[in-house]
Amino acid sequence: MIATAAAAALAIPAQADAGSTQGRNPYQPHAVCGSGYKTVNHVRLRTADVYLMRDRRKNTNCVVTLKRQDLGRPTPVTASLHRAAHGRPVLDQGGIEQGSFRYYAGPIYVRATGPMQVGGERRLESCVFWSGNTSRDVNPAKWMHCNSVSSYE
């Protein structure tokens, strides 16, 4: 019974548990966002990896920032995801998680289907603004990602 509990704890470690500041992050973006999410885009920063994930069935995006340094030690980490409309973030549709975390910031979820102005015509698109960083990343960027609505069906 104790061995089973220990094996389960090692399979999906709790972020609150202390860990080493070296090695690999024990978390994977698919596990943090949840079942059904697949990687849409990934940006490797100096000290972290930022993942944009999508669940096609739910038409939902997820962002998580996974630390690569200072693992197990609370340090500032941010993950941000907002729906986009007309090429701009819609700040009341999405969110930001920032704070001192041991392994990652997020997950942040948003449903991202909406109209967009594309080249002189208006059409239905699924666009989000997403970003992530740690306190050691200088000039964190924001990225925009769009998919046609049919890619979610």
C-alpha positions in Angstrom: 0.0 0.0 0.0 2.8 2.4 0.9 4.7 1.5 -2.3 1.6 2.1 -4.4 1.1 5.6 -2.9 4.7 6.4 -3.4 4.6 5.3 -7.1 1.5 7.4 -7.7 3.1 10.4 -6.1 6.2 10.0 -8.3 4.0 9.6 -11.5 2.4 13.1 -11.0 4.3 15.1 -8.4 2.5 17.9 -6.6 3.9 21.3 -7.4 4.0 22.1 -3.7 6.5 19.4 -3.1 10.1 20.5 -2.8 12.5 19.2 -5.5 15.9 19.6 -7.0 16.9 22.9 -8.6 18.7 20.8 -11.3 17.6 18.2 -13.8 14.3 18.1 -15.8 11.0 19.5 -14.8 8.8 16.6 -13.7 5.8 18.2 -15.4 4.7 17.9 -19.0 2.4 20.5 -20.7 -0.1 17.8 -21.6 -0.4 16.7 -18.0 -0.7 20.3 -16.7 -3.4 21.3 -19.2 -5.3 18.0 -19.1 -6.4 15.1 -21.2 -7.2 15.9 -24.8 -4.8 18.9 -25.1 -2.1 18.8 -27.9 0.7 21.2 -28.5 -0.1 23.9 -31.0 3.0 26.0 -30.5 6.0 26.1 -28.2 8.6 28.9 -27.5 11.8 28.0 -25.8 13.0 30.9 -23.6 16.3 31.1 -21.8 15.0 29.7 -18.5 11.6 28.2 -19.4 9.4 26.7 -22.1 6.0 28.2 -22.9 3.4 25.9 -24.5 0.2 26.8 -26.3 -2.1 23.7 -26.2 -5.5 23.0 -27.8 -8.3 20.6 -27.2 -10.2 20.4 -30.5 -13.3 18.8 -28.9 -13.7 21.6 -26.4 -12.5 24.3 -28.8 -10.3 25.5 -25.9 -6.7 26.7 -25.7 -4.4 26.3 -22.7 -1.1 28.0 -21.9 1.5 26.8 -19.4 5.1 28.1 -18.7 7.3 25.3 -17.5 10.5 26.3 -15.7 13.9 24.8 -16.8 15.9 26.4 -14.0 15.4 26.8 -10.3 13.2 23.7 -10.2 11.6 23.0 -6.9 12.4 26.6 -5.6 9.6 29.2 -5.8 10.7 31.9 -8.3 8.6 34.4 -10.4 6.9 32.7 -13.3 4.1 34.0 -15.6 1.6 32.5 -18.0 -0.9 34.5 -20.0 -3.7 33.7 -22.5 -6.4 35.9 -23.9 -8.9 35.6 -26.7 -8.2 37.8 -29.7 -10.7 39.8 -31.7 -9.8 42.2 -34.6 -6.1 41.5 -34.0 -6.1 42.7 -30.3 -6.4 40.8 -27.0 -9.7 40.8 -25.3 -8.6 41.3 -21.7 -11.8 40.1 -20.1 -11.7 36.8 -21.9 -8.7 34.9 -20.6 -6.3 35.4 -17.8 -2.8 35.8 -16.3 -1.2 33.7 -13.6 1.9 35.2 -12.1 3.6 34.5 -8.9 6.4 32.4 -7.3 6.0 28.8 -8.4 8.2 25.8 -8.0 7.7 24.2 -11.5 5.2 26.1 -13.7 2.7 28.9 -14.1 -0.8 28.0 -15.5 -2.7 26.4 -16.8 -4.7 29.3 -18.3 -7.7 28.3 -20.4 -9.8 30.3 -22.9 -12.4 29.5 -25.6 -11.0 31.3 -28.6 -13.6 31.3 -31.5 -14.6 34.7 -32.8 -14.8 37.1 -35.8 -11.6 38.6 -37.1 -10.8 41.2 -39.8 -8.5 39.5 -42.2 -7.1 41.4 -45.2 -10.3 43.4 -46.0 -12.8 40.7 -45.2 -14.4 39.6 -42.0 -14.3 35.9 -41.3 -14.6 33.6 -38.4 -11.2 32.7 -36.8 -9.9 31.2 -33.6 -7.1 33.5 -32.4 -5.4 34.0 -29.0 -2.6 36.1 -27.6 -0.3 34.0 -25.4 2.9 34.6 -23.4 5.0 33.4 -20.6 8.2 34.2 -18.8 10.3 33.9 -15.7 12.1 36.6 -13.8 15.3 35.7 -15.6 13.9 36.1 -19.1 14.5 39.6 -20.4 12.0 41.1 -22.8 9.2 38.5 -22.6 7.2 38.5 -25.8 3.5 38.0 -26.6 2.6 35.8 -29.4 -0.6 35.5 -31.5 -1.9 32.2 -32.9 -4.8 31.7 -35.2 -6.6 28.7 -36.6 -9.6 28.6 -38.9 -12.8 27.5 -37.1 -13.0 24.4 -39.2 -9.7 23.1 -37.6 -11.6 22.7 -34.3 -14.4 20.7 -35.8 
